[in-house]
Amino acid sequence: MGTILTSVRNTWSKLTKPMQIGAVALVLGVFAFLIIITLFSNADYQVLFSNLQPEDAAAVIAALQERGVPYQLAENGTAVLVPAEQVLETRIALASSGLPSGGVVGFEIFNTTRIGETEADRQLRYQWALQGELTRTIRQISAVQDARIHIVLPQRSLFIRESTPASASVLLHLKPGHTLTSSQVRAIANLVAASVDGLTSENVTIVDSRGNVLSSPDPQQLNGEAFVARLELQRAYERQLEERIVAMLERIYGYGNVVARVSATLDFDYVQQYSETYAPVTRDGGIVRSQETVSEEYTGTSGAGGVPGVDTNVPGYVAADTGSSQYSRQESVVNYELNRTETHFTSTPGRVSQLSVAVWLNGQYSPNQLAAVEESVSRAVGLQVARGDSIYVDAIPFETTAVWADVPVTPPAETPDYLRYLIMGAVALVLVLAAALVIARRRTKLAPVPAAPTLDLVVGDEDVEELSPAELQMRDVRNKVVSIAQEKPRDVAQLIRTWLAEE
């Protein structure tokens, strides 16, 4: 090892001063060039396609190789990158070829005709293409990353009793952090049902990648969702009343001087009532439904008389003659219509059954002022004492001392960017050596070259021989540049970036 160092020192001592400076500048320049190439070698590549299936990635790479387009793989082979200036052109060219296909086949399968294909084969291809088209459509939903669909199309039968309905199952792979609402699940079921002949949304089963059934939740889940929806509606109504009270009172007492809380009880019961009332007919009469009048009158002359019995019926018996008689009868029947009242009443869910309001003001106010505030708030929110509503208004100086005021805040420590400072130092050394080389060239042109100059290198703590004025000037310039780079690294880096941008 010592022999190698001695040989290097001897070789270095034999070089002239300009040659030594040039050698060091060359080494540092190559080092800086390699760093820059390493940092910016991938800057010109942009994403062509991402989140590709393995079969799609293989097809895209094969197409790029045929076209001679350079590419790079990223994200474990699911993303393909190409040069930035070829992204749009390549993407359009591959799209015209049907790439990427998403791992499914749509109705483009019928672009080719197969000789000897039977009706069963054609029906199977149609089912395959229909599943692929529905998969592409469902993938357009923002929360869905991938989907897989299975459709069962039963054979048609001439007998209605023997026919079975169509069915379908959908497997969804959701994006991380995304969920589907019940309305979105119903939308997917209706989309699939409307695309398949004879399929209803009840026969569509939707499952996520975790094995949760989304299309037909149990009654407990439905009740839970309804309960959460009611709580959200109640809280939104309370928040609306609170904001209304605070906005009204802050115009009078100033911003931040009012605190209001509202507790509302909402009735979500759906009530439908039907009543039918009958009332008696008044003395003044009513509406005549039917009327019947019977009138009889009789006026008689002489007729048979005498005492009833045998004597009267004996022939030849002369009875006493009676006088004339009259008979009259009147009968009338009137039927009136009964009075009837029908009432239909439907109670809308969400009716307010009770309100409780509490208001606090910042400061000290008289009872008259508090009473005025209570009256204004009651009118603003529509309090009804008969319904059981209540309100409480009071005033007290608010606490303004923050709990976290005495807690020291430690700023996050900045992570040093060693790579940036390394580049800055390398560029600064290159600039120093370049300046020294320029000064040395000027010295060789202006001053005569001394015969057989010798310069002993410093080994350990030994002192260097006395330098010439030009060398002392070069050393001073180098020291100044190094000190500026150490004191103001950001300014030096900005200056270097400007130079590189101009080049």
C-alpha positions as CSV (number, residue, x, y, z in Angstrom):
1,M,0.0,0.0,0.0
2,G,2.9,2.4,0.8
3,T,4.5,1.6,-2.5
4,I,1.4,2.6,-4.4
5,L,1.1,5.8,-2.5
6,T,4.7,6.6,-3.1
7,S,4.3,5.9,-6.8
8,V,1.2,8.1,-7.0
9,R,3.0,11.0,-5.2
10,N,6.0,10.7,-7.5
11,T,3.8,10.7,-10.6
12,W,1.8,13.7,-9.2
13,S,5.0,15.6,-8.4
14,K,6.2,15.2,-12.0
15,L,3.1,16.9,-13.4
16,T,3.0,20.6,-13.9
17,K,0.6,22.8,-12.0
18,P,-1.9,23.3,-15.0
19,M,-1.8,19.5,-15.6
20,Q,-2.6,18.8,-11.9
21,I,-5.5,21.3,-12.0
22,G,-6.9,19.8,-15.2
23,A,-6.7,16.3,-13.8
24,V,-8.6,17.2,-10.7
25,A,-11.2,19.2,-12.7
26,L,-11.7,16.3,-15.1
27,V,-12.3,13.8,-12.2
28,L,-14.8,16.1,-10.4
29,G,-16.5,17.0,-13.7
30,V,-17.1,13.3,-14.5
31,F,-18.3,12.7,-10.9
32,A,-20.8,15.6,-11.2
33,F,-22.0,14.5,-14.6
34,L,-22.7,11.0,-13.3
35,I,-24.7,12.4,-10.4
36,I,-26.8,14.6,-12.7
37,I,-27.4,11.8,-15.1
38,T,-28.5,9.5,-12.3
39,L,-30.9,12.1,-10.9
40,F,-32.5,13.3,-14.1
41,S,-32.4,10.1,-16.2
42,N,-36.1,9.3,-15.4
43,A,-37.4,12.9,-15.6
44,D,-38.5,12.6,-19.2
45,Y,-40.7,9.5,-18.7
46,Q,-44.4,9.8,-17.9
47,V,-47.1,7.3,-17.2
48,L,-48.8,5.8,-20.3
49,F,-51.1,3.4,-18.5
50,S,-51.5,2.5,-14.8
51,N,-53.3,-0.1,-12.7
52,L,-53.0,-2.7,-15.5
53,Q,-53.8,-6.3,-15.2
54,P,-50.9,-8.7,-16.0
55,E,-52.3,-9.7,-19.3
56,D,-52.9,-6.1,-20.3
57,A,-49.4,-5.1,-19.3
58,A,-48.0,-7.9,-21.4
59,A,-50.1,-6.9,-24.4
60,V,-49.0,-3.2,-24.1
61,I,-45.4,-4.1,-23.8
62,A,-45.6,-6.3,-26.9
63,A,-47.2,-3.4,-28.8
64,L,-44.5,-1.0,-27.7
65,Q,-41.8,-3.4,-28.7
66,E,-43.3,-3.7,-32.2
67,R,-43.5,0.1,-32.6
68,G,-39.9,0.6,-31.2
69,V,-41.0,2.8,-28.4
70,P,-38.8,2.8,-25.3
71,Y,-40.6,2.0,-22.1
72,Q,-40.1,1.5,-18.3
73,L,-42.1,-0.5,-15.8
74,A,-43.2,0.9,-12.4
75,E,-45.5,0.0,-9.5
76,N,-44.6,-3.7,-9.6
77,G,-45.3,-4.0,-13.3
78,T,-48.8,-2.5,-13.2
79,A,-47.7,0.9,-14.7
80,V,-46.0,1.5,-18.1
81,L,-43.9,4.7,-18.7
82,V,-42.8,6.1,-22.0
83,P,-41.0,9.3,-23.0
84,A,-43.0,12.4,-22.4
85,E,-43.1,13.5,-26.0
86,Q,-44.6,10.2,-27.1
87,V,-47.2,9.7,-24.4
88,L,-50.3,11.1,-26.3
89,E,-49.4,9.6,-29.6
90,T,-48.7,6.2,-28.2
91,R,-51.8,6.2,-26.1
92,I,-54.0,7.0,-29.1
93,A,-52.3,4.4,-31.2
94,L,-52.8,1.7,-28.7
95,A,-56.4,2.7,-28.0
96,S,-57.2,2.3,-31.7
97,S,-55.9,-1.3,-31.4
98,G,-58.1,-1.9,-28.4
99,L,-55.4,-1.8,-25.7
100,P,-55.7,-2.1,-22.8
101,S,-58.7,-4.2,-22.9
102,G,-59.1,-4.4,-19.1
103,G,-58.8,-8.2,-19.1
104,V,-62.3,-8.6,-20.6
105,V,-63.8,-9.0,-24.1
106,G,-66.8,-7.1,-25.3
107,F,-68.9,-7.1,-28.4
108,E,-65.8,-6.8,-30.5
109,I,-65.7,-10.6,-30.4
110,F,-68.3,-10.5,-33.2
111,N,-66.0,-8.6,-35.5
112,T,-64.8,-12.0,-36.8
113,T,-67.0,-14.7,-38.3
114,R,-66.4,-18.3,-37.4
115,I,-67.2,-20.9,-40.0
116,G,-69.3,-23.8,-38.6
117,E,-70.4,-22.0,-35.5
118,T,-73.6,-23.4,-34.0
119,E,-76.4,-21.4,-32.3
120,A,-75.2,-22.6,-28.9
121,D,-71.7,-21.3,-29.6
122,R,-73.0,-18.0,-30.7
123,Q,-75.2,-17.7,-27.6
124,L,-72.2,-18.5,-25.4
125,R,-70.1,-15.8,-27.2
126,Y,-73.0,-13.3,-26.7
127,Q,-73.1,-14.1,-23.0
128,W,-69.3,-13.7,-22.7
129,A,-69.4,-10.3,-24.6
130,L,-72.3,-9.1,-22.5
131,Q,-70.4,-9.8,-19.3
132,G,-67.4,-8.0,-20.6
133,E,-69.4,-4.9,-21.6
134,L,-71.1,-4.7,-18.2
135,T,-67.7,-5.1,-16.5
136,R,-66.3,-2.1,-18.4
137,T,-69.4,0.0,-17.6
138,I,-69.3,-0.7,-13.8
139,R,-65.5,0.1,-13.8
140,Q,-66.5,3.7,-14.7
141,I,-67.9,4.2,-11.2
142,S,-65.4,6.3,-9.2
143,A,-65.3,4.0,-6.1
144,V,-64.9,0.7,-8.1
145,Q,-61.4,-0.4,-9.1
146,D,-62.3,-3.7,-10.7
147,A,-65.4,-5.9,-11.3
148,R,-66.4,-9.3,-12.4
149,I,-69.8,-10.4,-13.5
150,H,-71.5,-13.8,-14.0
151,I,-74.8,-14.0,-15.9
152,V,-77.0,-17.0,-16.1
153,L,-79.3,-17.1,-19.1
154,P,-81.6,-20.1,-18.9
155,Q,-82.8,-21.9,-22.0
156,R,-86.2,-20.8,-23.2
157,S,-89.1,-23.3,-22.7
158,L,-92.4,-23.6,-24.4
159,F,-94.1,-24.2,-21.1
160,I,-94.4,-21.2,-18.7
161,R,-94.2,-23.4,-15.6
162,E,-90.9,-24.9,-16.6
163,S,-89.2,-21.6,-17.4
164,T,-86.7,-20.1,-14.9
165,P,-85.8,-16.4,-14.6
166,A,-82.4,-15.1,-15.4
167,S,-79.9,-14.2,-12.6
168,A,-76.6,-12.5,-12.2
169,S,-73.9,-12.1,-9.6
170,V,-71.4,-9.1,-9.4
171,L,-68.1,-9.1,-7.5
172,L,-66.7,-5.6,-6.8
173,H,-63.2,-4.7,-5.9
174,L,-63.4,-1.3,-4.4
175,K,-60.6,1.3,-4.3
176,P,-58.8,1.7,-0.9
177,G,-60.8,4.0,1.4
178,H,-64.0,3.9,-0.7
179,T,-67.4,2.5,0.1
180,L,-70.7,2.2,-1.8
181,T,-73.9,3.7,-0.5
182,S,-77.2,1.8,-0.7
183,S,-78.3,4.0,-3.6
184,Q,-75.2,3.2,-5.5
185,V,-75.7,-0.5,-4.9
186,R,-79.3,-0.3,-6.2
187,A,-78.0,1.7,-9.2
188,I,-75.6,-1.2,-10.1
189,A,-78.3,-3.8,-9.6
190,N,-80.7,-1.8,-11.9
191,L,-78.0,-1.3,-14.5
192,V,-77.3,-5.0,-14.7
193,A,-81.0,-5.9,-14.7
194,A,-81.8,-3.4,-17.5
195,S,-79.0,-4.8,-19.7
196,V,-80.1,-8.4,-19.6
197,D,-83.4,-9.7,-21.0
198,G,-85.7,-11.2,-18.4
199,L,-83.5,-10.2,-15.4
200,T,-84.9,-8.3,-12.5
201,S,-83.0,-6.3,-9.9
202,E,-84.1,-8.8,-7.1
203,N,-82.2,-11.6,-8.9
204,V,-78.9,-9.6,-8.9
205,T,-76.5,-10.4,-6.1
206,I,-73.7,-7.9,-5.4
207,V,-70.7,-8.9,-3.3
208,D,-67.5,-7.0,-2.5
209,S,-64.0,-8.4,-2.4
210,R,-64.3,-8.9,1.4
211,G,-67.3,-11.2,1.0
212,N,-69.9,-8.8,2.2
213,V,-73.3,-9.0,0.5
214,L,-74.3,-5.5,-0.6
215,S,-77.4,-6.0,-2.7
216,S,-79.7,-7.6,0.0
217,P,-78.8,-6.4,3.5
218,D,-80.6,-8.0,6.4
219,P,-83.5,-6.1,8.2
220,Q,-81.3,-5.2,11.1
221,Q,-78.9,-3.4,8.8
222,L,-81.8,-1.6,7.2
223,N,-83.2,-0.5,10.6
224,G,-79.7,0.6,11.6
225,E,-79.3,2.7,8.5
226,A,-82.8,4.3,9.0
227,F,-81.9,5.1,12.6
228,V,-78.6,6.8,11.6
229,A,-80.4,8.7,8.9
230,R,-82.9,10.0,11.5
231,L,-80.2,11.1,13.8
232,E,-78.4,12.9,11.0
233,L,-81.7,14.7,10.1
234,Q,-82.3,15.7,13.7
235,R,-78.8,17.0,14.2
236,A,-79.0,19.0,10.9
237,Y,-82.2,20.6,12.1
238,E,-80.7,21.5,15.5
239,R,-77.6,22.9,13.8
240,Q,-79.7,25.0,11.5
241,L,-81.6,26.5,14.5
242,E,-78.4,27.1,16.4
243,E,-76.8,28.9,13.5
244,R,-79.9,31.0,13.0
245,I,-79.9,32.1,16.7
246,V,-76.1,32.9,16.8
247,A,-76.3,34.8,13.5
248,M,-79.1,37.0,14.8
249,L,-77.6,37.7,18.3
250,E,-74.0,38.2,17.1
251,R,-75.2,41.2,15.0
252,I,-76.1,42.8,18.3
253,Y,-73.6,41.5,20.9
254,G,-70.6,41.0,18.7
255,Y,-68.8,38.0,17.1
256,G,-68.0,35.2,19.6
257,N,-70.2,36.6,22.4
258,V,-73.1,34.2,21.9
259,V,-73.4,30.4,22.5
260,A,-76.6,28.6,21.6
261,R,-77.6,25.0,21.8
262,V,-80.9,23.4,20.6
263,S,-82.3,20.0,21.5
264,A,-85.1,19.0,19.1
265,T,-87.4,16.0,19.4
266,L,-88.7,14.9,16.0
267,D,-91.6,12.6,15.4
268,F,-90.8,10.2,12.5
269,D,-93.9,8.1,12.8
270,Y,-96.0,7.9,9.7
271,V,-99.7,8.2,10.7
272,Q,-102.7,7.9,8.4
273,Q,-106.2,8.4,10.0
274,Y,-109.7,7.9,8.5
275,S,-112.9,8.9,10.4
276,E,-116.6,8.9,9.5
277,T,-119.1,10.8,11.7
278,Y,-122.9,10.6,11.7
279,A,-125.0,13.4,13.1
280,P,-128.7,13.4,13.9
281,V,-131.3,15.2,11.8
282,T,-132.3,18.6,13.2
283,R,-135.8,19.8,13.9
284,D,-135.7,22.1,10.9
285,G,-135.6,19.0,8.8
286,G,-132.9,17.8,6.4
287,I,-132.4,16.3,3.0
288,V,-135.5,14.1,2.1
289,R,-134.3,10.7,1.0
290,S,-137.9,9.2,0.4
291,Q,-141.5,10.1,1.1
292,E,-144.7,8.0,1.2
293,T,-148.2,9.5,1.7
294,V,-151.4,7.4,2.1
295,S,-154.9,9.1,2.1
296,E,-158.3,7.2,2.6
297,E,-161.9,8.7,2.6
298,Y,-165.3,7.0,2.7
299,T,-168.9,8.4,2.8
300,G,-171.7,5.7,3.3
301,T,-175.6,5.5,2.7
302,S,-178.4,3.2,4.2
303,G,-177.4,-0.4,4.7
304,A,-178.1,-3.5,6.8
305,G,-178.8,-2.9,10.3
306,G,-180.2,-4.5,13.4
307,V,-178.8,-6.7,16.1
308,P,-176.4,-9.3,14.9
309,G,-177.8,-12.8,15.4
310,V,-180.3,-15.4,14.2
311,D,-183.2,-13.1,14.2
312,T,-181.6,-10.8,11.9
313,N,-180.7,-13.5,9.4
314,V,-184.2,-15.1,9.3
315,P,-186.0,-14.5,6.0
316,G,-188.9,-12.1,6.2
317,Y,-187.4,-10.4,9.2
318,V,-187.6,-6.6,8.8
319,A,-184.6,-4.8,10.2
320,A,-184.5,-1.2,11.2
321,D,-183.1,1.2,8.6
322,T,-179.9,3.1,9.5
323,G,-178.6,6.5,8.4
324,S,-175.5,7.6,6.2
325,S,-171.8,7.4,7.6
326,Q,-168.3,9.0,6.7
327,Y,-164.7,7.7,7.0
328,S,-161.3,9.5,6.5
329,R,-157.6,8.5,7.1
330,Q,-154.3,10.3,6.3
331,E,-150.8,8.6,6.6
332,S,-147.4,10.1,5.6
333,V,-143.9,8.5,5.9
334,V,-140.8,10.7,5.2
335,N,-137.2,9.3,5.3
336,Y,-134.4,11.9,5.7
337,E,-130.7,11.4,4.7
338,L,-128.3,11.0,7.6
339,N,-125.6,13.6,8.2
340,R,-122.1,12.0,7.6
341,T,-118.6,13.6,7.8
342,E,-115.5,11.8,6.4
343,T,-112.0,12.9,7.5
344,H,-108.7,11.6,6.0
345,F,-105.5,12.7,7.8
346,T,-101.9,11.8,7.0
347,S,-99.1,12.8,9.4
348,T,-95.8,13.6,7.6
349,P,-92.7,12.1,9.3
350,G,-90.3,14.6,10.8
351,R,-92.8,16.7,12.6
352,V,-91.3,18.7,15.5
353,S,-92.8,17.5,18.8
354,Q,-90.7,19.5,21.3
355,L,-87.9,22.1,21.3
356,S,-85.5,23.1,24.1
357,V,-83.2,26.1,23.6
358,A,-80.3,27.4,25.8
359,V,-78.6,30.7,25.1
360,W,-75.5,32.2,26.9
361,L,-74.3,35.7,26.4
362,N,-70.8,37.1,27.1
363,G,-71.0,39.8,29.8
364,Q,-73.5,41.1,32.3
365,Y,-77.0,42.2,31.2
366,S,-80.1,43.3,33.0
367,P,-83.2,41.1,33.4
368,N,-85.1,43.2,30.9
369,Q,-82.4,42.6,28.2
370,L,-82.4,38.9,28.9
371,A,-86.2,38.8,28.6
372,A,-85.9,40.6,25.3
373,V,-83.4,38.1,24.1
374,E,-85.7,35.2,25.2
375,E,-88.7,36.7,23.4
376,S,-86.7,37.3,20.2
377,V,-85.3,33.7,20.2
378,S,-88.7,32.2,20.9
379,R,-90.1,34.0,17.9
380,A,-87.1,33.2,15.7
381,V,-87.3,29.4,16.2
382,G,-91.1,29.1,16.6
383,L,-91.3,28.0,20.2
384,Q,-94.8,26.8,21.4
385,V,-95.3,26.7,25.1
386,A,-98.5,24.6,24.7
387,R,-96.4,22.0,23.0
388,G,-94.0,21.7,25.9
389,D,-91.2,23.8,24.4
390,S,-88.7,25.5,26.8
391,I,-86.0,28.2,26.6
392,Y,-83.3,29.4,29.0
393,V,-81.3,32.6,28.5
394,D,-78.5,33.8,30.8
395,A,-75.3,35.9,30.7
396,I,-71.8,35.4,32.1
397,P,-68.3,36.6,31.2
398,F,-66.7,34.0,28.9
399,E,-63.4,32.3,29.6
400,T,-60.8,33.5,27.2
401,T,-57.6,31.7,28.5
402,A,-56.7,28.9,26.2
403,V,-55.8,25.6,27.7
404,W,-52.9,25.1,25.4
405,A,-51.4,28.7,25.8
406,D,-48.5,27.5,27.9
407,V,-47.6,24.4,25.9
408,P,-44.4,25.0,24.0
409,V,-44.6,24.4,20.3
410,T,-41.6,22.6,18.9
411,P,-41.2,23.2,15.2
412,P,-40.5,20.0,13.2
413,A,-36.9,19.4,12.5
414,E,-35.9,19.8,9.0
415,T,-34.4,16.7,7.4
416,P,-31.0,17.6,5.8
417,D,-30.9,17.0,2.1
418,Y,-27.5,15.5,1.8
419,L,-27.8,14.8,-1.9
420,R,-28.5,18.5,-2.6
421,Y,-25.5,19.7,-0.6
422,L,-23.3,17.0,-2.2
423,I,-24.2,18.3,-5.7
424,M,-23.7,21.9,-4.6
425,G,-20.2,21.0,-3.2
426,A,-19.2,19.2,-6.3
427,V,-20.3,22.0,-8.6
428,A,-18.5,24.5,-6.4
429,L,-15.3,22.6,-6.6
430,V,-15.6,22.4,-10.3
431,L,-16.0,26.1,-10.5
432,V,-13.0,26.7,-8.2
433,L,-10.8,24.4,-10.3
434,A,-12.0,26.0,-13.5
435,A,-11.2,29.5,-12.2
436,A,-7.8,28.3,-11.0
437,L,-7.1,26.8,-14.5
438,V,-8.0,30.1,-16.2
439,I,-5.7,32.0,-13.9
440,A,-2.9,29.5,-14.5
441,R,-3.3,29.9,-18.2
442,R,-3.1,33.7,-18.0
443,R,0.0,33.4,-15.8
444,T,1.8,31.1,-18.3
445,K,1.0,33.6,-21.1
446,L,2.1,36.7,-19.2
447,A,5.2,35.4,-17.2
448,P,8.1,33.3,-18.5
449,V,8.0,29.7,-17.6
450,P,10.7,29.0,-14.9
451,A,13.1,26.2,-15.6
452,A,12.5,22.9,-13.9
453,P,10.0,24.1,-11.4
454,T,9.7,21.9,-8.4
455,L,6.8,21.8,-5.9
456,D,6.9,19.6,-2.9
457,L,3.5,18.3,-1.8
458,V,2.4,18.5,1.8
459,V,2.8,15.3,3.6
460,G,1.3,15.2,7.1
461,D,1.9,18.6,8.7
462,E,4.9,19.7,6.6
463,D,4.8,23.2,5.1
464,V,4.7,23.9,1.4
465,E,7.5,25.8,-0.2
466,E,7.0,29.5,-0.8
467,L,4.5,30.1,-3.6
468,S,4.7,32.6,-6.4
469,P,2.3,35.7,-6.4
470,A,0.1,34.1,-9.1
471,E,-0.3,30.9,-7.0
472,L,-1.0,33.0,-3.9
473,Q,-3.7,34.8,-5.9
474,M,-5.2,31.6,-7.1
475,R,-5.3,30.2,-3.6
476,D,-7.0,33.3,-2.3
477,V,-9.7,33.1,-5.0
478,R,-10.3,29.4,-4.2
479,N,-10.6,30.1,-0.5
480,K,-13.1,32.9,-1.1
481,V,-15.3,30.7,-3.3
482,V,-15.2,27.9,-0.8
483,S,-16.1,30.2,2.1
484,I,-19.0,31.7,0.1
485,A,-20.3,28.2,-0.8
486,Q,-20.2,27.2,2.9
487,E,-21.8,30.4,4.2
488,K,-24.6,30.7,1.6
489,P,-25.2,27.3,0.1
490,R,-28.8,28.2,-1.0
491,D,-27.6,31.2,-3.0
492,V,-24.8,29.3,-4.7
493,A,-27.3,26.5,-5.6
494,Q,-29.7,29.0,-7.1
495,L,-26.8,30.5,-9.1
496,I,-25.8,27.1,-10.4
497,R,-29.4,26.3,-11.4
498,T,-29.6,29.5,-13.3
499,W,-26.4,28.7,-15.2
500,L,-27.6,25.2,-16.0
501,A,-31.0,26.6,-17.2
502,E,-29.2,29.1,-19.5
503,E,-27.1,26.4,-21.0
